[in-house]
Amino acid sequence: MSAFLDYLLKLSVSFGLIALFYQFVLRKLTFYNANRHYLLLYSALCFIIPHININTVIEQAPATLPARTFVQSVPTITQAQAPAIVVPPPVAESPAGPTPTDWIAMLWISGMVVMVSRLCMHIRSYRRIKAESWLVSDDGVRIYHFDLEISPFSFGNSIFYNPTLHQPDELQDMILHEYIHVRQWHSVDVIWSEILCIINWYNPFVWLIRSAIRQNLEYIADEKVLENHPDTKAYQYLLLKTAVGAEFSLVNQFGYHSLKQRIVMMNKNASPRILLACFLFTLPLLAVMLAAFRVDQPKPAPVKRIFMRQWQSDKKTVSSRKPKDHIHLAGLLFDASTGKPLDREMLTVTHDDLTVKTIMTDEDGYYFAEVPVKMEKGVMHSYEVKYLSKGRERSIAGQTYQQDYVWGDGFNVTFLTTQGPPASLSNHYYIPTKPFYDKYEPRRARSELKAYLLQNLRPFRDEVALKMDFQRTHRFPKDVITLYKGGYFDRKKELVGYEGETKLYLNGKEVTHREVNAAFKSYPYMLSWDQERRAPSMVGICTQIVYLTCPIHRDAPPAALVKGNVEVLDAPSFDPGRLQTEPYMLDGFRQVYGASSNLMPEKHEIKRIMLLKGRLARYYDPALDRIWWIETRPVAEVFERPDFARR
């Protein structure tokens, strides 16, 4: 579904909810001014609510709070997510005709044109009546007389009536009724209702809201008149008597707008004030609309981000349709700081460091070179595309061939830093070749390859934009790891992972980034390898990062710490299952997930077991008051073994 149709659908649903709530809850209440505010405010909010996505406005609640599931039960009205890798369709031979969305848009615009023409006709009729009328009073409110046989009406700051059609005592009530319309600016409500119908002419709920707005204005005026009127019945008969001539939809007209319902509401007792609580239900109604229009989509599958120097390709990653006698050195070149293409840049194509030819990037930063190759057994050949910047030549694409394998089999997307020192390859990405070669047409390789790269560019461009944005907004990051717009950044301002993709561990337990920062709050320096271990660091984006606040091993403790802080247990009676949840040292090394061998000894392997307590436990881990010491090797082979004889 296109964004246009998606918005129209959400707009229609919004007006439907607003109209139905008024029709079944508020319409029969006598709180007319409150109803007026509801109809105006919520009909305006209908245009805004579809643009609000509460999934981005409201941050996710902390994990320690109970989950709130009431919003999740509301179905979403949104668009489907596009796939991560897009293979371009065949190049069209002729321009495509109008789509269904185009036809709907043209129909919608045609309806608006008709409705605007209708409004212009009403304005023209009003101007003609005003031109044929004469001003008789201009004391705050303008009063006009005319000779037409229509009911009195008001518009803007003017009241119009035919004095020959009514008795003087009748005119007093009529003018008071229209005076209320003028003083309370009811014409604004009328114009707003017409605008609603112009934009949403196809929606029956909008016409219902239009009718409700105009009818409620009459309720307000009738109520004010009857506050000072001695005879309600006489006023009702006056309404029936003056309902003559044609109805004029642009103005507030005295004798129209559902006379029967107006009379019913006049005879109705005032609603108890306790029923004002009904208006509180408009807040849950608003919440339901916001929840229904949220963009509640799963995160797209992450695109693999790897360096140009890829490992040896295998048959699973190489298409059987890939040409054997030539290679395509192609990619996209961008300015990392602005995200704009580097167009009209000269690039050099080399074979074994010898220049073959020069090529240029186009307006989209796209470059393409088809280079013939010859496979030779035992002989390795390298092909590269190089970019000259500030007197330094940098390789931005390349492949290395031998008869039975190839390195760097991918299309390249490179973001270069054009200001400051030369850029590294940290912003150099790769798009797989197999999806392209499986479906491409060799005669159109250049154009189809460009389309393929551009259609799969967004994840890389978003990542580089995220990096640049973080560097601009965080000059000196104070935390060990900062979560910024879904990405994890370290103190060097490098992107190391993504929320939901990268798992964080602290002393063997999976934690949040806040817990990691709390553990190193008093440590303002860069973390060492003993404190932070990333995997895999080769590609820049880590699947997991392990943090340690204690060393994996230490020198043997002083005898003073051993004395009184060791409890020797019987090894055969010890249950090794306790080690799954309790900290322990194995043959002198701390066993922590992701940071050491993390071995779990079998029961028959345990030769000696001690429980280290108090100061001795804190010697190995300042956060612990007790830690197990497990030995499976001979005493002489246990690393830095404490002198347990002095316990």
N, C-alpha and C positions, 0 to 999 in steps of 0.2 A: 504494500500500500504506500502511495506517495505521501510526502509530508503534508501536501495540500488536503488530500482526502482524509488523512489522519486527523488534521485539525478540524475539518468540518464535522467529522464524526463525533469528536470530543465536544465540540461546541453544541451540537444537537443534543447529545446526552445531558450536558449541563443545563440547557434550557428546559429539557424534559423534567429533570429532577426539581428545578426551581418552580416550574409551573405546577407540578403535581403536589408539591409540599404546600403551596399556597392554596390550591384548589381543595385539598382534603383536610388541611389543618388550620389555616389562618383566615380563609375567606369568610367564615361565619362569625368571626370575632368582631367586636365593635371597636377594636383598637385601630382606627383608620389611619392615623398618622404613622403608627409603627408599621402598618402594612405598606404604606407609601415608601417608607425608608427601605423596607425589605425588598420591594419590587425594583426600586432604582439601584440599590447597592448590589444585590445579587445578580441582576441582569447584566450589570457592568462587569462583575467578577467573572461571569461566564466566558468573557473574551480573554481573560488573563490566566485563569486556572489551567487550561490545557498546556500553557507554556511552563508551568511550574513542575519540576521534578523533585519530589521530596527525598528521593534517594541520594541526591547530590546536595540539597539544602541542609538536611539534617544528618549529622555525623552518626555513624554506627555507635550504638551504646557500648560501653565497656563490657568486657567478658564477665566481670564480677556481678553485673546487674542481671536480674531475671529477664528472660527474653519476652518481648512484647509481640504477641502473635496476632492481635486483632487486625492490624493493617494487612498482614499477609493473607487474610481470608478474602480480601477484596480482589476480584479479577482485574488485571491490567488491560487498558485499551491502548495499545502501542504497536510499533512496527517490529517486524522480525529482524534478527541480526544477520548481517551478511557473513559469508564464510571467510576464513582467514586468508586462504590462497585462492586467487581468482585467475582462471585461465581465460584469455580474451576470446570472444567469439570470432568467427570468420569476418573479414573485412566486408562491410556492406557495399554493394555495387551501386546502389541508388539511395537517396535520402528516404528515411522511413516516414510513413504517413502519421497522422495524428493518433495518439494513444487514447485509450479509454479515459485516462485522467484529463487529457486535453479536451475531449468532448464534454466531460462533466464541467470543466472550468468554463468552457464557452457557454454552456447552458446556464450556469450560475450567473455569469456576467450578463447574459441576455435577460434573465429575470430581474437583475438589479436595474438594468436600463429601463425595463417596463415600469418598475416600482418608482424609480426616480421621475419618469415621465408622469406617472400618476400624482406624485407629490407636487410637481411643477404645475399641473392642472389645478390642484387645490389652492396653491399659492396665487395663481392667476385669478381664480374665482374670488379669493379673499381681497385681492387688490382691486378688483372691479367693484366689489361691494363697498369697499372703503372709499373708492373714488366717487360713488353715487351717493354717499352719506355726507351729512354735514355735522360739524362739531358744535355741540351745545354746551359743553363744560370741559374745562381743563384744569381742575383743581386737584392735582395729584394723580387722578385717574381720568383719562379722556373718555367722554361719553358722546356717542354718535347716534343720530336718528337716521332712519331710512324709510322708504315706502314699500319695501318688500314684505311679502307675507310669509315670513319665516320666524321661528322662535328667537328670542333674545340669545345672544352669545357674547363671549369675550375671547380676546386673544392678545397676548402680550400685556400691554398697559391700557387696553381699550375695551370699552363695552359698547355693543351695538343692539338697538331694539327699535321696533316700530310703535310709537306711542299711540297710534290710532287703533291698534288691535287690542289694547288692554285698558282696564280701569285704573285710576290713580292708586287705589289701595292694593291692586295686584302688582303694579310696577314697583312698589316699595320692596316686596319680597323678591321679585325678580332681580332688581338691581343689587340688592344685598347678596343674593346668591352669586351673581357674576362678580361682585366686588371681592368676595372671598377668593374666587379663582384668581383674580388679578393680584391681590395682596400676597398670596402664598405661592406665586409664580408657578401655577399649575400648567402654564403653556410649555414650560421646560419639560415636564413629564410627558406631555402630548408629543412634542417634537422627538423626544428620546424614543418613545414607542414607535414612531414612524421610521426612525433610523433602524431600529431593531428589525422591523419588517422589510426594509429595503435590503439589508444584508442577509437576512434569514427568511426570505420570502417563501421558501420551500418547507419550512418547519411549522407544523400546526401548533406546536407548543408556544412558539413566539407570538402567533396570532392570539392565543389564549392569554398570554402575558399582556399583550397590547390591550385587549378588552378589559383585563383585570385592572390595569393602571388607570384607564379612563373611568371605569365604573367606580373605583375607589375614590377618585377625585370628586365625583358627584356625592358619594357618601359623606366626605369631609365637608363639602359646602352645605349639604342638607342638614347635617348635624349642627353647624354653626347657626344656620337660619332658625332652626327649631329651638335653640337655646333662648331666643327672645320672642318666639311666636306663641300666642295664646291658644291657637287652634291647629292641632296637627292635621286633622281631617281636611280643613279648609286648604291647607298648603298642598296636600296630596291631590285634591280636586283641581287646584290651580295647575299642577304639573300635567294632569290629563288634559286640561282645557287648552294649554299652550302648546301641546305636541302637534303643531301644524307645519306644513311645508316640508321641504326636503331636508334630510339630515346632512350636516356639513362636518365631515370627519376631521378636519384640521383644527377645529376650535372647540371650546367648552360651551356646549349648547344646553340651554335651560331644560327643555322638555324631553330629552332623549336619553340614550344609554340605559336600556333595560328598566323601564318605569316600574314594572311589576316587582323586580328585585329591590329597587330603591324603596318602594313602599313597604315591602316586607322588612327591610332593615330599619326603617323608621319606627315600625311597630315593635321591634325586637327590644327586649330589655338589655341594658348595658351588661357586657360580659364582666364577671368577677375579676378583680385585679390579679387574683392568683393565677389566672390563665395567661398572664404575661409570661409565665414560665415557658409557654409553648415556643416563644422566640429563642429560648436557650437551645432548642433542638436544631436551630439553624447552624450552630457550630459543629455538631456531629455531621450534619449534612455537608458542610464544607469539607470536613475531614474525609468523608467518604469519597467526595469528588477528587480531592487531591490524591488519595490512595489509589483510586481507579485509574488515574491518569499518570501514575508514576511510570518511569522507564525501568521496569524490573526485569532486567535481562542478565543472563549469565555472562561472565567475562569471556571474551573470545579466547580460543586456544592460543597460547603464546607462539609467536613466530620464532623459529630458531635464530639466534643471533650468534654467528661465528665469524672468525677472522678470515681474511683472504687466504692465508696459508693453511688450507684445510688438509686433514689427513687423507691418506690414499683412498680414492673412491672405489666402491665395489659395484657389482652388477645390480644390486638393489637400488642404488641411487643414480644409476646412469641409464638413460632411455635407450632402448634398442634401435630407435629411429635417429639417434644422434649421428651426424655425419662422421665418417671415418677419415676422409681425405682433407678436411679443413676444420678450423675451429672458429668460434665466434667470440671475440673479445668485446664485450658490450657491458654497459652499465650506465649509471646516473651519477652526476657530479654536482654537489650542492655546497653552498656556504653554510657552515655549521651555525654561525652566530645569527643569521637572518632566516635560514631555511630556504632561501631563494636559489634557483638553479644558477650554476656558473656557465653562462652561455658564451659562445664564440671563443672558447678557450682552446688553444692548440695543445694537442697531445702527441706523444711519440710512441709508436709501436716498435718494439725491439724483439729480435730473435737471438738468444744467447748473447745479450748485451750489445748486439749490432742493430743499428737503426734500419727498419724495414720501410716505414713510411710514416707520414704525419696525418692526423685526422683532427676534426674540429667537433666540439660539442654544439648541439643545436640550442634553440631557445628554451628547451626543457632540461638542459644539462645532459642530454642523451648523447652517447657516443657509440659507434659501431664499427668494427673492423672484422672482415672475413679473411683469415690468413690460412694459406695451404700448409699442411703438415705431412711429414713422411715418417712413419714409424720404423725405427731401426732397433733391432734386438741388442740390448746391452748398452745403448746410447741414449742419454737423457738430454732433452731439449727444453728450454724455458722460453716462454713468450710473455711479454709484459706490455702494459700500457703505462706510460710515465707522464707525470705532470710537473712542469718546471715552475717553481714559485720561489721568489726571493733568492734566486741563484742556487736553489737546492732542488734536485730532481727526486721526486717521490713516486714510487710505484703504487698505482691505484687499482690495477687489475692484472691478472696473470694466470697462466697455467703451465705446469711442468709435465712433459710427456715422456713416457718410455713405451716400449711395445705393448706391455701387458698391464700397465696401470697409468693413472693420471692423478696429479695433485691439483687442487684449486679448481675443481670442476663446479663452477657456479658463476652467476651473473652478479656484478658488484654494484653496491650503492655506497658512495663515499661522501662524507661530510667533512670538508676541510676548513680549518681555521685560517682565514685570509688575513687576520690581523694578529700581531704578536708573534711568538715563536712558531716554527713549523709544527703542523698538527701531527699527532701520532696516529696509529691505526686503530685507536679505541673507538672511533666513529666510522669504522669501515665494516659494512655488512654484506651479507651474501643472500641471494635468492636462489633456491634450487632450480636446476635446469630440467629435471625430468618432467614436471608437469607441462613445461613449454614444448619440449621436443616430442612428447607423446602425441600432440595435436597440431603442430605447426605445419604450415605450407611453405616448403623450401623457397619457392619463388618470391614469397612475401616475408622472408625472414626478418629483414630490417624493420618493417612497419609493425609486424605482429610482435616482435620481441620488445619494441618500445612500448606497445600497449600493455604487454604482460608485466613489464617492470613498473610502469606507472600505476597499474591497478593493484599492485602488491607493495606499493611504496609506503603507505600510511603508517604501519607499525614502526618502521625505522625513523620516519620523519617525526612522529610523536615522541619517540624515545630521545632523539637528539634535542628536540625542543624542551623536553623535560629536563635534560642535563643542563642546557643553557639557562633555563629559567631558574633552576636551583642555584647555579653559580652566581646569577645576578642578585638573587634574594637572600642568599646565605653566604655572606662574605667570610665569616669565621664560624663554622658550625661548632657548637659547644658540646653536643652529644656524641657519644660513640657511634650511634647509628640514628639517622633522622628519617622519619617517614614523611615524604613530601609527595602529594598527589599520587599515591599508590606505589612510589618507588622508595627503596632504601638507599641512603647515601651515607658514606663514612666521613670521617673528619678531613679527608683529603678532597672532599666534594666529588668523589667518584661514585657512580651508580653501581651498586654491588648486588642488587636483587629487587624483587617485586613482592608486594604484599599478596599473599595467596600462592605464590610460586616458590618463595624462599622461606625455609623454616629456620627459626632461630633457637639455639640451645644454650642454656646457661648451666654449667656444671652438670651436664648430662640430661637436663630436663627441658622440654620444649616450653618456651616463654614468648612473651611479646617484646617489642622493641623498648617499651617503657620499663620493663623489668631489667633489661640489659643496661639501659642508661642509669637506672637507680643503683645497680651493682657497681658501676664505675663512676659514680657521681663525683667522688673525691680524687679521681685520677684524670688529670687534664692532658695527659700526653698521648702520643700515638701508641696503639696497642702492639705488643710484640707477638711473635709466632707462638710463644707460650701462653698468650692470653686470648688470641683470636686465630681461628683456623677456618679457612674458606674452602668450599668444594663445589664445583670445580672452578678454580681461579683462572684457568687457561682462557675461558671464553668471556670473562668479565662478569657475567651474570651468574650468581651462585645458586645452587639448589639448596644449600644449607650453609649456615655460619655457626660455628661452635665457639662459645666464649667460656673462659675459665677465670675464676677469681683465686684459684689456688694452684700451686705447682703440681706437675705430674709426679715428681720425685724430689726428695730433699736429702741433704746429708744426714747422717745418723745424729739424733738429738743428744744434747748434753745429758749426762747421767742424772742431773738434778730434776729434769723433766720426767724421767722414766719412773723414778721412785714414787710409789703411791698412786700412779695413774695407769696401771696395767692390770687387767684381769685375765687370767689364763683359763680357757675353757677346754672341755673335753672334745676333741675333734670328732670322734665317732658319733657323738650325740648331737652334733651341730647340724642344723638344717640349712643347706646352701640356698634354698629358696628365699631366705631373708635377704640375700645379696641383691635380689632384683629391685628392692625398694630402699635398701640402706647402703650408705657409702662404705667403701672398703678399699684396702691396699692389697695388691697381689704380688708377693715376692718383692716388695719394695716400691712398686709402681701403682699410682692411683689409677683406678679403672673408671673411665668416664666415657660416655657415648660420644663418638665423633672426634675425640682428642687423644685416644690411646688405643691399645689393643682391645680394650673392653672385653676381656676374657672372663668367662664364668666357670670356675673350677667345678669338676665333678666331686661328689662326696668322697669317693675313694681316693682322689688325688690329694685331699687336704691332709697334711702331716701335722701342722701346728696351727692353732688359732688363738689370737689374743684380742681383747677389746681395749682400745686405747681411749682414755677418758681425760676430761679436764684440760689442763694446760698442754699435755702431750698431744691430745686430739687437735687442739687449736694450733699446735706447731705445724701440723700438716695441712690444716684448713681452718683459718681464723673464724669461719662461720659455724663450725661444728663443736659439739661438746663430747661426741663419741664417734669412733670410726673403727671398723674391723681391720685387723691385721691378719692376712691369710698367707700361709707359707705352704708351697707344694714342692719346693726344692730343698736340697740339703742346706744346712745353716750357712755354710761357706759361700753358697751361690746366691743367697738372698742379698739384693742390692741395698747397701747402706743400712744394714739391720741394726736396730737399737740394741743396747746392752740390757737385754731383759733379765740378766742375772742380778741386776741392781734394783729390780722392781720392789 
